[in-house]
Structure formats: C-alpha cells, structure tokens
C-alpha cells in the first residue's frame, strides 16, 4: 500500500477542539512536524477535514 507524508504547516493556536483531536490522532504536535501514514480512506478523510492546517508532501 502507498504511503503519504503529512506536514503540519499552521499553528494549533485557536483551533476548535475537534480539530485539535484530529491533529493529536495524527501525532502532529508542532509546526513543521512530518509523519508518514499508509494511504487509507480514514487518513484521507482526516486530512480533508483539516486541509487548511496540513500539507501532503511527497
């Protein structure tokens, strides 16, 4: 299965609690943090919900 890298590009300050929980579930605690995940529909759904905060890097 393919993998994607997700990078936190915006700060967590001022986010809604639901958005904070999504970032916590991805393990993104600090700006510029990058994590690698399997490319699954669940991960894609989380990224779609917080697309203004994260970027998918190759």
mmCIF file of the N, C-alpha and C atoms, coordinates in Angstrom:
data_MODEL
# 
_entry.id   MODEL 
# 
loop_
_atom_site.group_PDB 
_atom_site.id 
_atom_site.type_symbol 
_atom_site.label_atom_id 
_atom_site.label_alt_id 
_atom_site.label_comp_id 
_atom_site.label_asym_id 
_atom_site.label_entity_id 
_atom_site.label_seq_id 
_atom_site.pdbx_PDB_ins_code 
_atom_site.Cartn_x 
_atom_site.Cartn_y 
_atom_site.Cartn_z 
_atom_site.occupancy 
_atom_site.B_iso_or_equiv 
_atom_site.pdbx_formal_charge 
_atom_site.auth_seq_id 
_atom_site.auth_comp_id 
_atom_site.auth_asym_id 
_atom_site.auth_atom_id 
_atom_site.pdbx_PDB_model_num 
ATOM 1   N N  . UNK A 1 1  ? 0.840   -1.178 0.000  1.00 0.00 ? 1  UNK A N  1 
ATOM 2   C CA . UNK A 1 1  ? 0.000   0.000  0.000  1.00 0.00 ? 1  UNK A CA 1 
ATOM 3   C C  . UNK A 1 1  ? 0.883   1.239  0.000  1.00 0.00 ? 1  UNK A C  1 
ATOM 4   N N  . UNK A 1 2  ? 0.445   2.266  -0.678 1.00 0.00 ? 2  UNK A N  1 
ATOM 5   C CA . UNK A 1 2  ? 1.206   3.510  -0.777 1.00 0.00 ? 2  UNK A CA 1 
ATOM 6   C C  . UNK A 1 2  ? 1.229   4.236  0.566  1.00 0.00 ? 2  UNK A C  1 
ATOM 7   N N  . UNK A 1 3  ? 2.212   5.093  0.707  1.00 0.00 ? 3  UNK A N  1 
ATOM 8   C CA . UNK A 1 3  ? 2.327   5.892  1.919  1.00 0.00 ? 3  UNK A CA 1 
ATOM 9   C C  . UNK A 1 3  ? 2.276   7.368  1.559  1.00 0.00 ? 3  UNK A C  1 
ATOM 10  N N  . UNK A 1 4  ? 1.773   8.171  2.490  1.00 0.00 ? 4  UNK A N  1 
ATOM 11  C CA . UNK A 1 4  ? 1.767   9.620  2.305  1.00 0.00 ? 4  UNK A CA 1 
ATOM 12  C C  . UNK A 1 4  ? 2.426   10.265 3.517  1.00 0.00 ? 4  UNK A C  1 
ATOM 13  N N  . UNK A 1 5  ? 3.054   11.397 3.282  1.00 0.00 ? 5  UNK A N  1 
ATOM 14  C CA . UNK A 1 5  ? 3.647   12.176 4.364  1.00 0.00 ? 5  UNK A CA 1 
ATOM 15  C C  . UNK A 1 5  ? 2.790   13.410 4.577  1.00 0.00 ? 5  UNK A C  1 
ATOM 16  N N  . UNK A 1 6  ? 2.457   13.655 5.838  1.00 0.00 ? 6  UNK A N  1 
ATOM 17  C CA . UNK A 1 6  ? 1.614   14.792 6.187  1.00 0.00 ? 6  UNK A CA 1 
ATOM 18  C C  . UNK A 1 6  ? 2.420   15.733 7.058  1.00 0.00 ? 6  UNK A C  1 
ATOM 19  N N  . UNK A 1 7  ? 2.395   17.013 6.699  1.00 0.00 ? 7  UNK A N  1 
ATOM 20  C CA . UNK A 1 7  ? 3.178   18.032 7.404  1.00 0.00 ? 7  UNK A CA 1 
ATOM 21  C C  . UNK A 1 7  ? 2.241   19.088 7.983  1.00 0.00 ? 7  UNK A C  1 
ATOM 22  N N  . UNK A 1 8  ? 2.446   19.442 9.244  1.00 0.00 ? 8  UNK A N  1 
ATOM 23  C CA . UNK A 1 8  ? 1.656   20.495 9.881  1.00 0.00 ? 8  UNK A CA 1 
ATOM 24  C C  . UNK A 1 8  ? 2.259   21.834 9.491  1.00 0.00 ? 8  UNK A C  1 
ATOM 25  N N  . UNK A 1 9  ? 1.500   22.662 8.776  1.00 0.00 ? 9  UNK A N  1 
ATOM 26  C CA . UNK A 1 9  ? 2.029   23.922 8.271  1.00 0.00 ? 9  UNK A CA 1 
ATOM 27  C C  . UNK A 1 9  ? 1.467   25.136 9.001  1.00 0.00 ? 9  UNK A C  1 
ATOM 28  N N  . UNK A 1 10 ? 0.404   24.963 9.774  1.00 0.00 ? 10 UNK A N  1 
ATOM 29  C CA . UNK A 1 10 ? -0.169  26.071 10.537 1.00 0.00 ? 10 UNK A CA 1 
ATOM 30  C C  . UNK A 1 10 ? -0.152  25.723 12.014 1.00 0.00 ? 10 UNK A C  1 
ATOM 31  N N  . UNK A 1 11 ? -0.196  26.737 12.846 1.00 0.00 ? 11 UNK A N  1 
ATOM 32  C CA . UNK A 1 11 ? -0.149  26.547 14.289 1.00 0.00 ? 11 UNK A CA 1 
ATOM 33  C C  . UNK A 1 11 ? -1.463  25.971 14.816 1.00 0.00 ? 11 UNK A C  1 
ATOM 34  N N  . UNK A 1 12 ? -1.378  25.298 15.963 1.00 0.00 ? 12 UNK A N  1 
ATOM 35  C CA . UNK A 1 12 ? -2.556  24.749 16.627 1.00 0.00 ? 12 UNK A CA 1 
ATOM 36  C C  . UNK A 1 12 ? -3.303  25.795 17.443 1.00 0.00 ? 12 UNK A C  1 
ATOM 37  N N  . UNK A 1 13 ? -2.736  26.968 17.599 1.00 0.00 ? 13 UNK A N  1 
ATOM 38  C CA . UNK A 1 13 ? -3.334  28.020 18.429 1.00 0.00 ? 13 UNK A CA 1 
ATOM 39  C C  . UNK A 1 13 ? -4.670  28.457 17.829 1.00 0.00 ? 13 UNK A C  1 
ATOM 40  N N  . UNK A 1 14 ? -5.699  28.489 18.648 1.00 0.00 ? 14 UNK A N  1 
ATOM 41  C CA . UNK A 1 14 ? -7.003  28.978 18.232 1.00 0.00 ? 14 UNK A CA 1 
ATOM 42  C C  . UNK A 1 14 ? -7.861  27.974 17.485 1.00 0.00 ? 14 UNK A C  1 
ATOM 43  N N  . UNK A 1 15 ? -7.469  26.725 17.469 1.00 0.00 ? 15 UNK A N  1 
ATOM 44  C CA . UNK A 1 15 ? -8.257  25.716 16.762 1.00 0.00 ? 15 UNK A CA 1 
ATOM 45  C C  . UNK A 1 15 ? -9.449  25.257 17.588 1.00 0.00 ? 15 UNK A C  1 
ATOM 46  N N  . UNK A 1 16 ? -10.421 24.712 16.892 1.00 0.00 ? 16 UNK A N  1 
ATOM 47  C CA . UNK A 1 16 ? -11.547 24.096 17.566 1.00 0.00 ? 16 UNK A CA 1 
ATOM 48  C C  . UNK A 1 16 ? -11.084 22.793 18.220 1.00 0.00 ? 16 UNK A C  1 
ATOM 49  N N  . UNK A 1 17 ? -11.737 22.383 19.298 1.00 0.00 ? 17 UNK A N  1 
ATOM 50  C CA . UNK A 1 17 ? -11.335 21.137 19.965 1.00 0.00 ? 17 UNK A CA 1 
ATOM 51  C C  . UNK A 1 17 ? -11.343 19.915 19.043 1.00 0.00 ? 17 UNK A C  1 
ATOM 52  N N  . UNK A 1 18 ? -12.291 19.837 18.137 1.00 0.00 ? 18 UNK A N  1 
ATOM 53  C CA . UNK A 1 18 ? -12.343 18.695 17.214 1.00 0.00 ? 18 UNK A CA 1 
ATOM 54  C C  . UNK A 1 18 ? -11.120 18.681 16.291 1.00 0.00 ? 18 UNK A C  1 
ATOM 55  N N  . UNK A 1 19 ? -10.696 19.860 15.866 1.00 0.00 ? 19 UNK A N  1 
ATOM 56  C CA . UNK A 1 19 ? -9.510  19.940 15.008 1.00 0.00 ? 19 UNK A CA 1 
ATOM 57  C C  . UNK A 1 19 ? -8.256  19.557 15.781 1.00 0.00 ? 19 UNK A C  1 
ATOM 58  N N  . UNK A 1 20 ? -8.181  19.955 17.038 1.00 0.00 ? 20 UNK A N  1 
ATOM 59  C CA . UNK A 1 20 ? -7.042  19.573 17.878 1.00 0.00 ? 20 UNK A CA 1 
ATOM 60  C C  . UNK A 1 20 ? -6.984  18.058 18.051 1.00 0.00 ? 20 UNK A C  1 
ATOM 61  N N  . UNK A 1 21 ? -8.145  17.433 18.246 1.00 0.00 ? 21 UNK A N  1 
ATOM 62  C CA . UNK A 1 21 ? -8.182  15.979 18.405 1.00 0.00 ? 21 UNK A CA 1 
ATOM 63  C C  . UNK A 1 21 ? -7.717  15.269 17.137 1.00 0.00 ? 21 UNK A C  1 
ATOM 64  N N  . UNK A 1 22 ? -8.075  15.805 15.978 1.00 0.00 ? 22 UNK A N  1 
ATOM 65  C CA . UNK A 1 22 ? -7.624  15.200 14.730 1.00 0.00 ? 22 UNK A CA 1 
ATOM 66  C C  . UNK A 1 22 ? -6.109  15.300 14.588 1.00 0.00 ? 22 UNK A C  1 
ATOM 67  N N  . UNK A 1 23 ? -5.547  16.450 14.949 1.00 0.00 ? 23 UNK A N  1 
ATOM 68  C CA . UNK A 1 23 ? -4.088  16.594 14.893 1.00 0.00 ? 23 UNK A CA 1 
ATOM 69  C C  . UNK A 1 23 ? -3.423  15.662 15.894 1.00 0.00 ? 23 UNK A C  1 
ATOM 70  N N  . UNK A 1 24 ? -4.023  15.513 17.078 1.00 0.00 ? 24 UNK A N  1 
ATOM 71  C CA . UNK A 1 24 ? -3.478  14.584 18.074 1.00 0.00 ? 24 UNK A CA 1 
ATOM 72  C C  . UNK A 1 24 ? -3.512  13.148 17.554 1.00 0.00 ? 24 UNK A C  1 
ATOM 73  N N  . UNK A 1 25 ? -4.580  12.783 16.874 1.00 0.00 ? 25 UNK A N  1 
ATOM 74  C CA . UNK A 1 25 ? -4.678  11.415 16.356 1.00 0.00 ? 25 UNK A CA 1 
ATOM 75  C C  . UNK A 1 25 ? -3.636  11.156 15.271 1.00 0.00 ? 25 UNK A C  1 
ATOM 76  N N  . UNK A 1 26 ? -3.238  12.206 14.565 1.00 0.00 ? 26 UNK A N  1 
ATOM 77  C CA . UNK A 1 26 ? -2.175  12.066 13.568 1.00 0.00 ? 26 UNK A CA 1 
ATOM 78  C C  . UNK A 1 26 ? -0.788  12.166 14.190 1.00 0.00 ? 26 UNK A C  1 
ATOM 79  N N  . UNK A 1 27 ? -0.725  12.625 15.438 1.00 0.00 ? 27 UNK A N  1 
ATOM 80  C CA . UNK A 1 27 ? 0.568   12.756 16.105 1.00 0.00 ? 27 UNK A CA 1 
ATOM 81  C C  . UNK A 1 27 ? 1.315   14.005 15.716 1.00 0.00 ? 27 UNK A C  1 
ATOM 82  N N  . UNK A 1 28 ? 0.610   15.010 15.228 1.00 0.00 ? 28 UNK A N  1 
ATOM 83  C CA . UNK A 1 28 ? 1.246   16.267 14.822 1.00 0.00 ? 28 UNK A CA 1 
ATOM 84  C C  . UNK A 1 28 ? 1.112   17.277 15.958 1.00 0.00 ? 28 UNK A C  1 
ATOM 85  N N  . UNK A 1 29 ? 2.192   17.462 16.701 1.00 0.00 ? 29 UNK A N  1 
ATOM 86  C CA . UNK A 1 29 ? 2.168   18.327 17.882 1.00 0.00 ? 29 UNK A CA 1 
ATOM 87  C C  . UNK A 1 29 ? 2.742   19.710 17.618 1.00 0.00 ? 29 UNK A C  1 
ATOM 88  N N  . UNK A 1 30 ? 3.728   19.795 16.714 1.00 0.00 ? 30 UNK A N  1 
ATOM 89  C CA . UNK A 1 30 ? 4.416   21.066 16.481 1.00 0.00 ? 30 UNK A CA 1 
ATOM 90  C C  . UNK A 1 30 ? 4.374   21.421 15.001 1.00 0.00 ? 30 UNK A C  1 
ATOM 91  N N  . UNK A 1 31 ? 4.487   22.722 14.730 1.00 0.00 ? 31 UNK A N  1 
ATOM 92  C CA . UNK A 1 31 ? 4.574   23.170 13.342 1.00 0.00 ? 31 UNK A CA 1 
ATOM 93  C C  . UNK A 1 31 ? 5.769   22.528 12.658 1.00 0.00 ? 31 UNK A C  1 
ATOM 94  N N  . UNK A 1 32 ? 5.616   22.294 11.367 1.00 0.00 ? 32 UNK A N  1 
ATOM 95  C CA . UNK A 1 32 ? 6.660   21.695 10.527 1.00 0.00 ? 32 UNK A CA 1 
ATOM 96  C C  . UNK A 1 32 ? 6.929   20.219 10.844 1.00 0.00 ? 32 UNK A C  1 
ATOM 97  N N  . UNK A 1 33 ? 6.138   19.623 11.725 1.00 0.00 ? 33 UNK A N  1 
ATOM 98  C CA . UNK A 1 33 ? 6.279   18.197 12.021 1.00 0.00 ? 33 UNK A CA 1 
ATOM 99  C C  . UNK A 1 33 ? 5.758   17.389 10.835 1.00 0.00 ? 33 UNK A C  1 
ATOM 100 N N  . UNK A 1 34 ? 6.455   16.306 10.504 1.00 0.00 ? 34 UNK A N  1 
ATOM 101 C CA . UNK A 1 34 ? 6.075   15.453 9.376  1.00 0.00 ? 34 UNK A CA 1 
ATOM 102 C C  . UNK A 1 34 ? 5.914   14.028 9.887  1.00 0.00 ? 34 UNK A C  1 
ATOM 103 N N  . UNK A 1 35 ? 4.823   13.392 9.497  1.00 0.00 ? 35 UNK A N  1 
ATOM 104 C CA . UNK A 1 35 ? 4.573   11.983 9.846  1.00 0.00 ? 35 UNK A CA 1 
ATOM 105 C C  . UNK A 1 35 ? 4.201   11.225 8.580  1.00 0.00 ? 35 UNK A C  1 
ATOM 106 N N  . UNK A 1 36 ? 4.521   9.950  8.548  1.00 0.00 ? 36 UNK A N  1 
ATOM 107 C CA . UNK A 1 36 ? 4.210   9.100  7.403  1.00 0.00 ? 36 UNK A CA 1 
ATOM 108 C C  . UNK A 1 36 ? 3.105   8.126  7.801  1.00 0.00 ? 36 UNK A C  1 
ATOM 109 N N  . UNK A 1 37 ? 2.120   7.982  6.908  1.00 0.00 ? 37 UNK A N  1 
ATOM 110 C CA . UNK A 1 37 ? 0.975   7.104  7.140  1.00 0.00 ? 37 UNK A CA 1 
ATOM 111 C C  . UNK A 1 37 ? 0.703   6.277  5.898  1.00 0.00 ? 37 UNK A C  1 
ATOM 112 N N  . UNK A 1 38 ? 0.029   5.161  6.088  1.00 0.00 ? 38 UNK A N  1 
ATOM 113 C CA . UNK A 1 38 ? -0.481  4.406  4.949  1.00 0.00 ? 38 UNK A CA 1 
ATOM 114 C C  . UNK A 1 38 ? -1.620  5.206  4.334  1.00 0.00 ? 38 UNK A C  1 
ATOM 115 N N  . UNK A 1 39 ? -1.715  5.166  3.030  1.00 0.00 ? 39 UNK A N  1 
ATOM 116 C CA . UNK A 1 39 ? -2.726  5.941  2.311  1.00 0.00 ? 39 UNK A CA 1 
ATOM 117 C C  . UNK A 1 39 ? -4.059  5.203  2.371  1.00 0.00 ? 39 UNK A C  1 
ATOM 118 N N  . UNK A 1 40 ? -4.821  5.467  3.430  1.00 0.00 ? 40 UNK A N  1 
ATOM 119 C CA . UNK A 1 40 ? -6.121  4.828  3.611  1.00 0.00 ? 40 UNK A CA 1 
ATOM 120 C C  . UNK A 1 40 ? -7.228  5.885  3.545  1.00 0.00 ? 40 UNK A C  1 
ATOM 121 N N  . UNK A 1 41 ? -8.459  5.468  3.306  1.00 0.00 ? 41 UNK A N  1 
ATOM 122 C CA . UNK A 1 41 ? -9.570  6.432  3.291  1.00 0.00 ? 41 UNK A CA 1 
ATOM 123 C C  . UNK A 1 41 ? -9.738  7.174  4.621  1.00 0.00 ? 41 UNK A C  1 
ATOM 124 N N  . UNK A 1 42 ? -9.437  6.525  5.739  1.00 0.00 ? 42 UNK A N  1 
ATOM 125 C CA . UNK A 1 42 ? -9.574  7.180  7.037  1.00 0.00 ? 42 UNK A CA 1 
ATOM 126 C C  . UNK A 1 42 ? -8.590  8.343  7.170  1.00 0.00 ? 42 UNK A C  1 
ATOM 127 N N  . UNK A 1 43 ? -7.346  8.118  6.773  1.00 0.00 ? 43 UNK A N  1 
ATOM 128 C CA . UNK A 1 43 ? -6.337  9.178  6.844  1.00 0.00 ? 43 UNK A CA 1 
ATOM 129 C C  . UNK A 1 43 ? -6.681  10.293 5.870  1.00 0.00 ? 43 UNK A C  1 
ATOM 130 N N  . UNK A 1 44 ? -7.123  9.926  4.669  1.00 0.00 ? 44 UNK A N  1 
ATOM 131 C CA . UNK A 1 44 ? -7.524  10.937 3.684  1.00 0.00 ? 44 UNK A CA 1 
ATOM 132 C C  . UNK A 1 44 ? -8.698  11.776 4.204  1.00 0.00 ? 44 UNK A C  1 
ATOM 133 N N  . UNK A 1 45 ? -9.623  11.157 4.938  1.00 0.00 ? 45 UNK A N  1 
ATOM 134 C CA . UNK A 1 45 ? -10.754 11.891 5.494  1.00 0.00 ? 45 UNK A CA 1 
ATOM 135 C C  . UNK A 1 45 ? -10.324 12.891 6.546  1.00 0.00 ? 45 UNK A C  1 
ATOM 136 N N  . UNK A 1 46 ? -9.391  12.489 7.405  1.00 0.00 ? 46 UNK A N  1 
ATOM 137 C CA . UNK A 1 46 ? -8.878  13.409 8.422  1.00 0.00 ? 46 UNK A CA 1 
ATOM 138 C C  . UNK A 1 46 ? -8.170  14.577 7.755  1.00 0.00 ? 46 UNK A C  1 
ATOM 139 N N  . UNK A 1 47 ? -7.352  14.288 6.750  1.00 0.00 ? 47 UNK A N  1 
ATOM 140 C CA . UNK A 1 47 ? -6.628  15.352 6.046  1.00 0.00 ? 47 UNK A CA 1 
ATOM 141 C C  . UNK A 1 47 ? -7.605  16.302 5.362  1.00 0.00 ? 47 UNK A C  1 
ATOM 142 N N  . UNK A 1 48 ? -8.686  15.785 4.825  1.00 0.00 ? 48 UNK A N  1 
ATOM 143 C CA . UNK A 1 48 ? -9.685  16.640 4.174  1.00 0.00 ? 48 UNK A CA 1 
ATOM 144 C C  . UNK A 1 48 ? -10.348 17.577 5.175  1.00 0.00 ? 48 UNK A C  1 
ATOM 145 N N  . UNK A 1 49 ? -10.565 17.098 6.397  1.00 0.00 ? 49 UNK A N  1 
ATOM 146 C CA . UNK A 1 49 ? -11.207 17.931 7.428  1.00 0.00 ? 49 UNK A CA 1 
ATOM 147 C C  . UNK A 1 49 ? -10.311 19.062 7.904  1.00 0.00 ? 49 UNK A C  1 
ATOM 148 N N  . UNK A 1 50 ? -8.987  18.831 7.892  1.00 0.00 ? 50 UNK A N  1 
ATOM 149 C CA . UNK A 1 50 ? -8.058  19.852 8.395  1.00 0.00 ? 50 UNK A CA 1 
ATOM 150 C C  . UNK A 1 50 ? -7.081  20.281 7.295  1.00 0.00 ? 50 UNK A C  1 
ATOM 151 N N  . UNK A 1 51 ? -7.575  20.332 6.065  1.00 0.00 ? 51 UNK A N  1 
ATOM 152 C CA . UNK A 1 51 ? -6.718  20.639 4.920  1.00 0.00 ? 51 UNK A CA 1 
ATOM 153 C C  . UNK A 1 51 ? -6.104  22.037 4.998  1.00 0.00 ? 51 UNK A C  1 
ATOM 154 N N  . UNK A 1 52 ? -6.735  22.955 5.739  1.00 0.00 ? 52 UNK A N  1 
ATOM 155 C CA . UNK A 1 52 ? -6.187  24.300 5.880  1.00 0.00 ? 52 UNK A CA 1 
ATOM 156 C C  . UNK A 1 52 ? -5.022  24.343 6.870  1.00 0.00 ? 52 UNK A C  1 
ATOM 157 N N  . UNK A 1 53 ? -4.763  23.259 7.576  1.00 0.00 ? 53 UNK A N  1 
ATOM 158 C CA . UNK A 1 53 ? -3.694  23.204 8.571  1.00 0.00 ? 53 UNK A CA 1 
ATOM 159 C C  . UNK A 1 53 ? -2.512  22.348 8.141  1.00 0.00 ? 53 UNK A C  1 
ATOM 160 N N  . UNK A 1 54 ? -2.750  21.383 7.259  1.00 0.00 ? 54 UNK A N  1 
ATOM 161 C CA . UNK A 1 54 ? -1.712  20.427 6.888  1.00 0.00 ? 54 UNK A CA 1 
ATOM 162 C C  . UNK A 1 54 ? -1.460  20.453 5.385  1.00 0.00 ? 54 UNK A C  1 
ATOM 163 N N  . UNK A 1 55 ? -0.327  19.867 5.011  1.00 0.00 ? 55 UNK A N  1 
ATOM 164 C CA . UNK A 1 55 ? 0.001   19.697 3.592  1.00 0.00 ? 55 UNK A CA 1 
ATOM 165 C C  . UNK A 1 55 ? 0.493   18.272 3.402  1.00 0.00 ? 55 UNK A C  1 
ATOM 166 N N  . UNK A 1 56 ? 0.147   17.686 2.248  1.00 0.00 ? 56 UNK A N  1 
ATOM 167 C CA . UNK A 1 56 ? 0.640   16.358 1.909  1.00 0.00 ? 56 UNK A CA 1 
ATOM 168 C C  . UNK A 1 56 ? 1.897   16.555 1.079  1.00 0.00 ? 56 UNK A C  1 
ATOM 169 N N  . UNK A 1 57 ? 3.024   16.074 1.619  1.00 0.00 ? 57 UNK A N  1 
ATOM 170 C CA . UNK A 1 57 ? 4.307   16.214 0.918  1.00 0.00 ? 57 UNK A CA 1 
ATOM 171 C C  . UNK A 1 57 ? 4.696   14.867 0.345  1.00 0.00 ? 57 UNK A C  1 
ATOM 172 N N  . UNK A 1 58 ? 5.465   14.908 -0.716 1.00 0.00 ? 58 UNK A N  1 
ATOM 173 C CA . UNK A 1 58 ? 5.842   13.648 -1.365 1.00 0.00 ? 58 UNK A CA 1 
ATOM 174 C C  . UNK A 1 58 ? 7.177   13.131 -0.909 1.00 0.00 ? 58 UNK A C  1 
# 
